[in-house]
Amino acid sequence: MQDPQFVHLHLHTDYSLLDGAIQIKPLSNRIEELGMPACAMTDHGNMFGAISFYNAMKNHGVKPIIGCETYITRGSRKDRAAGAPGEKANFHLILLAQNFEGYQNLVRLTSKAYTKGFTTNRASINSSSPNTAKG
């Protein structure tokens, strides 16, 4: 028996290199088959598949939720050192767009992470960035 109220809010597609395996088209078919009302895509550090995901889900009558699993660094994005002994230098945070403004904010964050925030081979976001985003 399937629960029609279940919604994936943390799901990696094949755009999550070395982590996700499912392609968007088979995913959208399966989500519709299971009767899920919505599904989120939260690939690691990128939103390369966001438009394909959005269109595929819409074509199957499923509400697409665009998101990203980000890497947040402590202090400066250039600092690769951990805080205290045993602490990691960065941690993961799932961000989901509530609306188009939220989507635009995610695009800005991931673009900035890719162009200015690479730490230990990951596009990272500085945890001290201003918290003024909406959506």
Order of alpha helices (4+ residues) and beta strands (2+ residues): alpha-beta-alpha-beta-beta-alpha-beta-beta
